[in-house]
Amino acid sequence: MQELSNNSLKKSVLTACLCAPGVVAEALEQLMQGDAAQAEFAACVRCDPVLSLRLRLLPADFSLQPDLLRALLLAAPVASGAAQMTYAAGWRQSIGVAHLAQALAVRAGVAGAEAAWTAGLAHNLADYFDAGSTPPAHAADWLIEHDADWLVELDADGWLADAVRYHAEPLARGRAAHPLVRIIQIAYQLVTRVDAVDSVDVRAALATLQLGAGEAAKLLDDSQEQVRQLAQRFGLIDAAAQTNGGGYERLARLYAGQAAQSALHGHFRQARGSGQACVLLQDALRALFGVERVCVFAPARDGTLQMTQLIPAASGLSALAIPPDDAHSALPRALARNAPQQFERGEMEAALVDEQIARLLGVSRFICQSLALSDGRTGVLVAGDALPGLSMSPLWRFTLAECAEALIPIPSVIPAPAAPVQAAPAAPSDDIPRDRVRRAIHEVANPLTIMRNYVNLLSDRLGADSAVQRDLGIIGDEIERVARIVRGITMTEEAAAPAVALELVSVNSIVSELVRMALGTLFAPNKINVQIDLNPDVPPLPLHKDLLKQVLFNLAKNAVEAMHTGGHLKFTTRLIEVDGQRLVEIEVADTGPGLPAAVASHMFEPVVSEKGGDHAGLGLTISRSLIERMNGHLSYTSTPQGTQFLIRLPTLQNGEALLTTTRYGSM
């Protein structure tokens, strides 16, 4: 046989060895979680003989390159078809020997547990060579003869390699060998030989480790149970599981989802302006979901929902104007609740205008879903004849999120001022150089995309539980809000404070979402009892949802920090009338010790905070500024029994028509 270079062949032959599809799928899912799932990722790949060895032979800093690691996983060959049955048997043997060897090493105390696991896992590495691959010549024969050589890099003394090389030798030959060699030999015999624990040679070998047959039998039973559980977890339990798909189908679905999302991302990156983005959206809806009849409605100046020209549709639709408080129509409900709404012709309680929209579109049903538009408004996408439940599909949500991203104009970067000819030495400044800001914003976009993709993946894995899907929707909304904030950093000074883009939103929904979002992360850990008292007659208001949510979170966070040992926090919404004008009032009240006089006298001034850490002393200043941008007013009262902040927002803003009341959206 032609002699091959070990170093050049090791890595290439390993890339031609099969991995467990279920392990690869789970590893990809955990990789998408980032640093938070590093331990889970390591524990997962530890259960794959090929993956674990490939990763251990890579440079130490490879784990810092998640994109390359993801590419490795996606490109790894996996067992499929008829090969799955053979692979599953070999994998169960690998895990069985590894687990039992580790248990024997711990019990005997004569070898390292991790070394025992590694040697046990790799003892039959040649079984995983993919005969259908095209590796270097004679690689398969070389693998069988040299499958222990890789381990020399992991153990300079060579005990790992010896344990793998001699694992099937008669036990009598290993009587005086290194303890790791003896442990792997014993584990191999116990796993692969029926009733081996009762044989003379196995009992004699166990005696050298000061172990009895009964104890070894108990360790073997425990090991087999662990193998069964791991096989169940990764879809390698038995031949029937392989026939029914198991881990391979799970991996295939994951591959398909990630490939589709990557393709969609590239598809929408072609957009140059809102018109082209909408054309690309039509193409995507048609190709992926079979949806061909589509239109977009958006709030007009009088507050009603009217058809836009973003997507051409039947001309008769332009004659319709839907009041924002029409609780019977799916369109304003989708806006107020920020959740998909479905309509089907013939529904007894449906609004007649929805029947007319369906007739003009030529469809029997449609889905309404909110969609952020390029001018800052939030419109409603109406997708005709969409299948029931389509709005729960991660790919559907990802498509709309990519379209929304493409619709947002790329902000212009603040130009660097020209240096004066003879400028005086500049005073020290805390300003961050603009190029660093731009680089940071570019880098932030990548983890945000990963987070958004993982939310979609979680949604798919966790099923149709409405509460879970609602919470995942909140997480997705917050990710998009962060993205919008980041994009706004690079806008020109003139554009940094634009006229607030209005959207019809439910104040009650914003309060409810905030409480749900912060309950387990802010309120409960700080022993804060939260109460909400929401007036169902509060109408949806034309305002900027992100700004109001930011203010409410600032107030809630300040209240929690004021109640050091816990307390009570209450959110209240109500309708009031002041000087003949109807207002929506939001109260945030805590039971803290009240504000010190020194703080109260400078409440809304930008001062240096005494809290330290990440507090800049700007929260309330920014909050008041944001409320004023919504034509509202922020005030407070404080006593030793607590502090109450009041936000008052007019129902009539910027020339908008007065909104009538509605009873939906109070949650």
C-alpha positions, 0 to 999 in steps of 0.5 A: 500500500502506498505510504501516506503522510500521517499529518496530511491524511489525518484531517482529510480522512476525518472529514470523510467520517460520518457524524450523528445527524441528531448531534449535528442538529442539536449542536447547530441549535446551541451554536445559534445561542452564542456564548450562553450555550457554550457548555451545552454545545461542548456536552453535545459534540462530546457525544459524537466520536468524529465531531469531538475528535475533529474539534479537539484537533483544531487550534484552540482559538477555533471556538472564537470563530462561530461562523466557521464552526457553523460551516463545519457543522453544516458541511459534516457528512451525516449517516443517512438512508441504509447507512443509518442502521449500521451507524446507529449500532456503531455509535451505541457501542462507542457511547457504551464503551466510553461511558462504562470506561469513564465510570470504571476510571472514576471508581478505580481511581487509576486513570483520568475520567476524560481520558477514559471517555475519549479513548472509549469513544474513539475505539471503533473510529474506523466504523464511521468511515463513509465508503461513499466518499472520495478521500485520498487513495488507500485512506480507508485501509489506512484508517483501519490500521492507524485509527489510534494515531490521531490521539497522539496529539492529545496525549504526548505519552501515548496512553490514549493511542495505546488504549485505542490500539489494543482495546480488542486484545486478550485481557491477559496480554494487558495485565501489566499495561497502563491502567487506561489500556486495561480500563478500555479493554474491560469496558470493550469486553463488557459492552460487546460480549454477552455475559462477559461479567461472568467470564474468568478473564474479565473477573481477573482483569476487574480484580487488578482494578480492585473491582468485583463482578457485581459492582461491574454489572451495576456499572454496566447497567447504568451505562446501558441506561445512559446509552439508551437515553442519549440514543433517544435524544439523538434519534439513534435508539433503534432501527425503527427510529432510523427508518422513521427519520429520527435525528436525520429528519430533524437535521434535514429540517434545520438545514432546510430552514437555515438555507431558506433563511440565508437565501431570503436574506440575500434575496431582500438585500437586492432591494434598492428602495421601498418599491423594489423591496415590495416587489421582492416581497411579492416574489417571496410570498408567491414562491414560498407560500403560494400567496399571490393576492396581496395588498398593504393598508396604512394609516392616512392623515385622518387616522383611517386605514387606507390602501397604499400603492406599495403593492398594486392591487384592485383599484376598488380597494382605494375607495375603502377607509377603515376606522382604527377602532373597528374591532370587527375588522381584522386590519385594525385588530392586527395593528392594535394587537401587533399580532396576526389576524385571520379572516374567512368569508362568511364569518358572522361577526366579521366586518363587511369591509373585510368581506369587500376586501376579500371580494376585490382581491378575489380570495376566500380568506386572508391574513393581516399582519403588521409591517413596518414601512419605510416612512416610519408608519406601521402598515397592514399586509393583507395576504389573500388565500394564505393557508390557516396557521401560516402566520405561525411559520418561522419562515413566514415571520422571517420573510416579513422581518427581512422585508421590513429590514429592506424597507428601512432607508439606509441612514447617512453617516455623519460626515467628518468635519474638515480640519481647520488650517490652524486649529487650536489644540482640541479640548479633550472629548468623550466623543467616540470616533465615527469610524468606530461607531460605524464598525460597531454598528456593523458588528452588532447586526450579526448577533441580532440576526442570529438572535432573530433566527434563533427566535424563529427556531424556538418558535418552530420547536416549541409548537403552537402554544399561544402563550409561548408564541406570544412571548417569543413575539415580544422577544422578536419585537425587542430585537427589532427595536434594538436594530432600529435604535442601532440604525438611528445612531448613524443618522445625520444631526438634522435627521437625529430628531425627525418628526415622530413617525406615527403608528396606531398602537394600543397603550394597554398592549404596550404596558402588558408586553412590558410587564411580561417581558420584565417579570422574570428578569427585572421584577421577580428577582428584585421581589417586586409585586406588579399590578396592572389596572388597564382601562379597556376603553383606552383607544389605540393612539397614533404615536411611536411605540418604541419611544413609549416603551422606552419611557415606561421601561426607564420608569419601571427600572428606576422604581425597582432600583428605589425599592431595595428590599422589594415592594409594589409597582402598579401600572394604571391606564385611564381616560381623563379630560383636561380643559376639554381635551380627552387624554390617555393617562398612564400612571407608574406608582411604586412603594419606595421611600420617595425621592430625596429633596436634592434629587427632586429639585433636579429631577429632569436635568441631565446630571451625573447619576449617583448610582454608578455602573451603567447609569448616566443620569439621563434616563428621566431627561430622555423620558421627558423629551420623548414624551414631549415629542409625542405632544405629551406631558410627564410629571411626578409626585413623591412622598415617603410612601412612594413615587408616582409618575404620570404620562398624559398623551392627547388622543388628538395629535399633529392634526390627526382626527379624534379617535373614538374608543374601542374595547379591544387591545386591553389584554 
